[in-house]
Amino acid sequence: MAEIAIDPTLGPVLARTGDERAVLESFLDFHREVVLRKLRGLSDADAARRLVPSATTVAGLVKHLTMVEDNWFPRLLAPAPGEAYRTSEEDAAASYALTADDTVAALTAGYERACARSREVAARFDLDQVVPHPQLGEVSLRWILVHMIEETARHAGHADILRELTDGRTGAI
């Protein structure tokens, strides 16, 4: 059989015969990287530019996903003393709000740190690990990973549309 050349940026394709955890983590990491690709190469002004009726911007999506990473992994699975899971709609809405400090470079670095921390925390637990969730009862790490794939992919799609409206760039790469 002829060897098939596979684009190495397609982590889920490379993990196609991996175990469950490898597949879940590769899909999540792939969508995390897509989000960053949508941000990279934009000016600070373009990243913060509103192109749709809502306040959704590429920069705002990355800022929101940084909060989501922090919330679902460190705050839920391994909270520090005094650290609580954020449950309010106000927290979610505020996570999109940009300040002068929210540059492309700062948002990229913050999201990369949050994702690295999420990977570090998740690696300490089995997929079957169950933790209490203040709204849902109990959730497993498996469920959290699937939820984060869904959440990140959804916002990667939003970022793709916004990037296309900005400079015509589309696709995962």
N, C-alpha and C positions, 0 to 999 in steps of 0.2 A: 504494500500500500504506500502511495506517495505521501510524504510528509506535508502537512498543511502549515503554511505560515500564518501565525496568529499575531495580531497587533498586541504587543506586551502591555499597552495601556488598558486593555480589556480584562481586568482582573477576574470578573465572573466567568469569562471564557476559560481562563487558565485554571480556575478551580472547578471546572465542570465535572471532575471525577473525585473531588475532595470530599471529606466528611462534612456533616451538616454544619458544624461550626465554621469550617473554612469557606463553605459556600455563603453562609450568612454574612460573615465578616468581609468577604471579598465584594459582595454586592453593596454593602454599606460603604466600604472604602471607595468603591468605584463612584458612587453617587456623591460622596464627599468631595472627591477630586473634580468631578464635573462642576460642582458649585464653585470651587476655586478657579477652575478654568474660565468660568463665566465672568468672574471678577477680575482676574489678571488681565492686564493690558488696557484696562479702562482708566481714564483719568479719574481723580477724586470727584470732579463735577459730574462726569457721565455716570459714575457708579451711584451717585446720590440723586440723579435726575428722575423725576416722576414722569412716567410715560403712559400710565394708565390712571383711571379715575381714583383708584385707591392710593394710599401712601406707599404702596409696594415699590421698592427700588432694589437693584442688585445689592447695593451695600446694606440695605435694611434686611434683606433675606439672609445674608451672611451673618449679620449681627444677631438676628433671631435664631438662626441655627446654632450659633455659638452658645446662646442661653439654653437652647433645647439639649445640646450635648451635655452641658453642665448639670442640667436638671435631671435627665434620665439616667445618667451613669453615676457621677460622684454623689450628687445629692440624694438619689434614691437608693443606690446600691451600697454606698459607703460614705454616709454623711459625716462631716467633721462635727465636733461639738458645736451646738448652736446653729448648725446649718439645717435648713428645712427645705423640703420640696416645694417649689412654687406652684400654686394651684389657681391663682386668680387670673381672670381675663385681663385685668389691668397689667399684670406682669407680662403676659403674652403680647399685648398691644404695645407696651412700652419697649419691648425688646426690638422693635422695628425702628424706633425713634433714633435719629442720628444726631450726633454732636460734632463740633469742629474737630474733635480728636479721632473721629471715625474715618480715617483715611483708608485707601485701598491697602496700603502696607500694614497699617495697624489692624485692620479687620482680618486680613489674610493671616497675620501672625497669631492673632487671638483665636481664630477658628482652628488653625493648625495645632495650637497648644491644647485647646479644648478637645479636639479629636484624639490627640495623643493621650491625654488624661483619660478619656473615655475608654480607649483601647486598654490602657494600663489597669483601670478598675475592672473592666469586664473580664480581663484575662485571669483575675483572681477567683472567678466563680464558674461553676459548671452551668451549662445551659438550663438545667433543671432547677437551679437556685431560685427560690421564691422569696420575694420581699413584699412587705405591706406597701400598698399605694393608697394615699389618702382619699382618692375618689373611686378607684376601681376594685378595692379589696386587695387581693394578692395578684402579683404578676411575676412571671418567670423571666430570667435573662433571655431565654429564647423569644418570648413575646416582645420584650423590649427591643431586641435586635430587629425583629420583623417590623415593629412599629417605627423604629428609626430609619429603616430602609424606606418605608412608605413616606414618612415625613420628609426625609432628605430628597428622595426622588421627586416628590411633588414640588418642592421648592426649586429643585434643579430645573424642572420644566418651566416654572415661572421665570427663573433667571435666564433660561434659553430664549424665551419670548422677549424679555426685556433687552437682552444682548442683541437679538436680531433687530429690534426696533432702534437700537443705538447705532450699530455699525454693520448690520447685515450678517454678522457671524452666527452660524447655527451649528448644531451637532454636539456630540459628546467631547470632541477634541478641540 
